[in-house]
Amino acid sequence: MVKRNKKAVVESSVKSGITFGSALAMVISYANWHSVGWAIFHGLLSWVYVIYYLLRY
């Protein structure tokens, strides 16, 4: 029972992190490029774009 709860917490955290990463990437992208198309593309890249942005700028 304990292992099952830990697994659920980990899965929930991972899903939340992916969702937050996508939203953050889209906001950063739209703020920089003012383009919905680029925002969607960067949202699909998620954390990859966020890390790139932090390293680049």
Secondary structure, DSSP 8 states (H G I E B T S, - for coil): -HHHHHHHHHHHHHHHHHHHHHHHHHHHHHHHH--HHHHHHHHHHTHHHHHHHHHH-
